[in-house]
Amino acid sequence: MNTKDYEKKVVECLNAQQNEIILNCNIDHAEILIKQMFLNAAHTVNLLSNKLDANLYERNDIVDAIRRFLNREGTTLNIAIEGNMDQGSIQLIGLLENHDINPVRIPDWLKEQYKYNFITMDDTGYRFETDREKHEAVVNFGDTQQTEKLNNIFNTILNLA
């Protein structure tokens, strides 16, 4: 499936909040998914990342989507990061600083307890990487139970950090 058709499918699932698994097999898919999650989140995005990889988070579409999300009234972006932020993410670092967002640094002892990364959108959608070193993930925009579990894990990690 080409990226245009992939994005069309993602938007279709987002709009319908379908409880359907979407596979994310590369960094271009990750860009589409993360961009759309920020564009469509109503109030909260929780992001657990190993370093906010500049190869992904410095892409203009993602930076613009995050900016648009943060400029909307009543939105919250929570970030937990497992290492040092990728210093190549210059636009993202500036954007977070402008909005007084300080990613919470996860200590090594806690990071060793799990291998995954994820992002959640409100209480309806998630993108879950089973391996923090890859851009491969499963995504669902209608699974409120799994999204709630991931939000609870995110909050637990924040409280332990």
C-alpha positions as semicolon CSV with decimal commas, in nm:
position;residue;x (nm);y (nm);z (nm)
1;M;0,000;0,000;0,000
2;N;0,147;0,337;-0,093
3;T;0,169;0,614;0,167
4;K;-0,125;0,809;0,024
5;D;-0,356;0,506;0,050
6;Y;-0,215;0,424;0,393
7;E;-0,294;0,774;0,522
8;K;-0,644;0,753;0,373
9;K;-0,702;0,426;0,564
10;V;-0,564;0,580;0,885
11;V;-0,794;0,883;0,858
12;E;-1,091;0,657;0,782
13;C;-1,025;0,449;1,096
14;L;-0,969;0,762;1,305
15;N;-1,292;0,924;1,194
16;A;-1,493;0,608;1,258
17;Q;-1,299;0,524;1,577
18;Q;-1,296;0,168;1,447
19;N;-1,171;-0,103;1,675
20;E;-0,945;-0,229;1,399
21;I;-0,573;-0,306;1,410
22;I;-0,358;-0,108;1,168
23;L;-0,002;-0,225;1,113
24;N;0,282;0,027;1,107
25;C;0,581;-0,132;0,936
26;N;0,818;0,159;0,873
27;I;0,913;0,514;0,964
28;D;0,690;0,665;0,692
29;H;0,388;0,490;0,840
30;A;0,495;0,610;1,185
31;E;0,504;0,967;1,056
32;I;0,150;0,942;0,918
33;L;0,014;0,785;1,235
34;I;0,178;1,022;1,481
35;K;0,083;1,325;1,272
36;Q;-0,280;1,212;1,255
37;M;-0,291;1,133;1,626
38;F;-0,184;1,487;1,713
39;L;-0,421;1,640;1,459
40;N;-0,715;1,438;1,590
41;A;-0,655;1,421;1,965
42;A;-0,921;1,613;2,154
43;H;-0,734;1,681;2,476
44;T;-0,444;1,453;2,576
45;V;-0,149;1,281;2,415
46;N;0,081;1,060;2,625
47;L;0,412;0,973;2,462
48;L;0,665;0,719;2,590
49;S;0,978;0,731;2,373
50;N;1,338;0,621;2,400
51;K;1,483;0,950;2,263
52;L;1,233;1,127;2,035
53;D;1,432;1,021;1,731
54;A;1,505;1,320;1,503
55;N;1,461;1,095;1,198
56;L;1,093;1,086;1,291
57;Y;1,011;1,373;1,526
58;E;1,198;1,637;1,327
59;R;0,982;1,578;1,019
60;N;0,791;1,894;0,932
61;D;0,448;1,725;0,926
62;I;0,496;1,594;1,279
63;V;0,634;1,919;1,420
64;D;0,345;2,109;1,260
65;A;0,086;1,863;1,396
66;I;0,232;1,888;1,747
67;R;0,234;2,268;1,721
68;R;-0,130;2,272;1,610
69;F;-0,225;2,039;1,896
70;L;-0,046;2,251;2,156
71;N;-0,196;2,574;2,022
72;R;-0,550;2,444;2,076
73;E;-0,718;2,536;2,403
74;G;-0,733;2,264;2,669
75;T;-0,475;2,023;2,531
76;T;-0,205;1,841;2,726
77;L;0,107;1,668;2,599
78;N;0,284;1,440;2,846
79;I;0,622;1,298;2,746
80;A;0,833;1,035;2,919
81;I;1,174;0,978;2,764
82;E;1,407;0,689;2,837
83;G;1,735;0,853;2,746
84;N;1,868;1,185;2,634
85;M;1,655;1,364;2,381
86;D;1,795;1,339;2,028
87;Q;1,974;1,672;1,986
88;G;1,892;1,663;1,616
89;S;1,529;1,733;1,710
90;I;1,593;2,108;1,708
91;Q;1,242;2,215;1,600
92;L;1,076;1,982;1,850
93;I;1,300;2,089;2,137
94;G;1,219;2,455;2,066
95;L;0,847;2,382;2,042
96;L;0,843;2,198;2,374
97;E;1,041;2,477;2,542
98;N;0,800;2,740;2,405
99;H;0,510;2,551;2,564
100;D;0,694;2,480;2,893
101;I;0,686;2,105;2,835
102;N;0,965;1,921;3,010
103;P;0,984;1,552;2,922
104;V;1,018;1,331;3,228
105;R;1,342;1,134;3,220
106;I;1,293;0,762;3,294
107;P;1,571;0,618;3,514
108;D;1,766;0,321;3,381
109;W;1,640;0,083;3,650
110;L;1,282;0,152;3,541
111;K;1,355;0,140;3,167
112;E;1,497;-0,209;3,215
113;Q;1,153;-0,330;3,331
114;Y;0,995;-0,306;2,984
115;K;1,095;-0,310;2,614
116;Y;0,813;-0,116;2,446
117;N;0,727;0,244;2,353
118;F;0,386;0,390;2,278
119;I;0,175;0,695;2,221
120;T;-0,189;0,730;2,325
121;M;-0,448;0,973;2,203
122;D;-0,713;1,068;2,460
123;D;-0,885;0,749;2,576
124;T;-0,955;0,604;2,233
125;G;-0,639;0,534;2,037
126;Y;-0,282;0,411;2,061
127;R;0,028;0,325;1,862
128;F;0,227;0,049;2,037
129;E;0,585;-0,054;1,950
130;T;0,678;-0,391;2,096
131;D;1,048;-0,306;2,044
132;R;1,163;0,045;2,141
133;E;1,443;0,029;1,882
134;K;1,213;-0,012;1,579
135;H;0,946;0,199;1,413
136;E;0,717;-0,104;1,376
137;A;0,392;-0,090;1,569
138;V;0,030;-0,189;1,599
139;V;-0,228;0,086;1,605
140;N;-0,594;0,104;1,700
141;F;-0,825;0,405;1,721
142;G;-1,126;0,237;1,879
143;D;-0,991;0,010;2,150
144;T;-1,074;0,206;2,464
145;Q;-0,982;-0,081;2,697
146;Q;-0,627;-0,118;2,565
147;T;-0,584;0,260;2,550
148;E;-0,690;0,285;2,914
149;K;-0,436;0,014;3,008
150;L;-0,159;0,199;2,824
151;N;-0,255;0,531;2,986
152;N;-0,241;0,360;3,326
153;I;0,103;0,216;3,245
154;F;0,218;0,561;3,133
155;N;0,097;0,718;3,459
156;T;0,265;0,443;3,663
157;I;0,594;0,501;3,481
158;L;0,566;0,878;3,544
159;N;0,495;0,823;3,913
160;L;0,796;0,591;3,951
161;A;1,036;0,814;3,754
